[in-house]
Amino acid sequence: MIDTYRADRHVFQPWGAQDGGARLEITDGAGCWFSDAGGTRYLDLASQLVYLNLGHRHPALIDAVHTQADRLCVVAPTFFNEVRDELAAALLDISGTGAGRVLFTNGGTEAVEHAVRMARGHTGRAKILAHYRSYHGATAAAISISGDPRRWPNEPGVPGVVHFSGPYTYRSDFDATDDATECERALRHLERTIEFEGPHTVAAVILESVVGTNGILVPPDGYLAGVRRLCDRHGIVLICDEVMSGFGRVGEWFAYQRWNVRPDLVTFAKGVTSGYVPLGGVIVAEHIVESFSATPFPGGSTYSGHPLACAVGVASVAQIAAGDLLTRARTLGATALAPGLRALQQRHPSIGDVRGAGLFWALELVTDRDTKQPLAPLLPGRGGTEAMAAVAQSLREHRVWPMIVANRIHLAPPLIVSDDEVEFALGALDHALDVADSYYRA
Ligand SMILES: Cc1ncc(COP(=O)(O)O)c(C=O)c1O
């Protein structure tokens, strides 16, 4: 009998306790599916950690690695490299930034660290304003900026970070019951926060254009544009963190494009290469680049713009465009996932809220719709419950691998997911929600 669950004896686990038990061994993947060591296949509803936008074993991405590896595996950032330049040009093009430049990093955390440093250098100010209910990465500045309990054991954090509440109509911090009021009150709250902090001390507002790990919170129409206006009024840099929401996840190249807003800095990672080779970076608008045209930028890394990663990036952008996957994500979200999930909500009282866009959705599970009592603690990393574990187990038994965060099921399948696979996922969810319902008003 093959042991499909194995405990690490040599690998130190990120984020978890080291005696956290055995984990499923994955040995193979194709498209939206992966297989464990025993040959059982699972539909990957989480795209691993929301990065496998083009699915497992995509031939064009594999070919890009092979071709580039045959030609030039490594080249230091000190040299000009064609594939690196090609990817930067493509990113400027799809981001709508036009002129500008791209700083490449090894992942999303580093992108945030460098974006913050750019904003501070550009403005000569220190403070960074960030949402509660956000995740921006794991190193010193990025975890300090994160409005997520993973910050707590890492405190004291870097100085100069101020958190504020963003819009979340289902559990409004502003006692609003509709999106328009939530938007207006959230903007007023940010305006006051800036005033009390001293606008001349604020370098940047950073936010996830659509909040990911902390709940798939799609901001109401007008929110991002309102934040942009406040930033413009006070000369504050707007950083949109697109690490999770970029590269087609919500049916746009970058989620801010849904609302025609132009950030000054865009952080990206994950979907840029579907994770095949780690890559991240910052798309930098021209006026910020100018601040560093004579003054050296004080940051960088050995592997910045690694050619293997950039080659996969070029191929990924080309594949998303060629497959018209932005339209596909928008359409599948609107015609299959949204109605399918809302139909489940009709049948299952444990679904308190359904929200999302494109191929990025969350089901928020409750034990009581009136009180909105969550089925597990609301904040990520605050411990699960037997109920959420049972829901996850049911999904796995129906061959769907979910992303479970706090009291929510997050759905973020690869952009290449088929109509049939979406139906398959909805069927598995139907069973798992029976399990959740058994805890309703228990
Ligand atoms: C919005 C956001 N920003 C930053 C990060 C950090 O990226 P990485 O894990 O690649 O360092 C993440 C990771 O999940 C993220 O979701």
The ligand as a Gaussian input file, in Angstrom:
#p B3LYP/6-31G(d) Opt

LIG

0 1
 C       -1.613000      39.997000      -2.099000
 C       -0.321000      39.325000      -1.761000
 N        0.791000      40.071000      -1.662000
 C        1.989000      39.520000      -1.389000
 C        2.117000      38.168000      -1.190000
 C        3.462000      37.555000      -0.905000
 O        3.911000      36.897000      -2.034000
 P        5.037000      35.727000      -1.934000
 O        4.450000      34.645000      -1.116000
 O        5.297000      35.378000      -3.372000
 O        6.241000      36.345000      -1.311000
 C        0.981000      37.342000      -1.300000
 C        1.077000      35.880000      -1.103000
 O        0.125000      35.162000      -1.000000
 C       -0.270000      37.941000      -1.589000
 O       -1.384000      37.206000      -1.691000

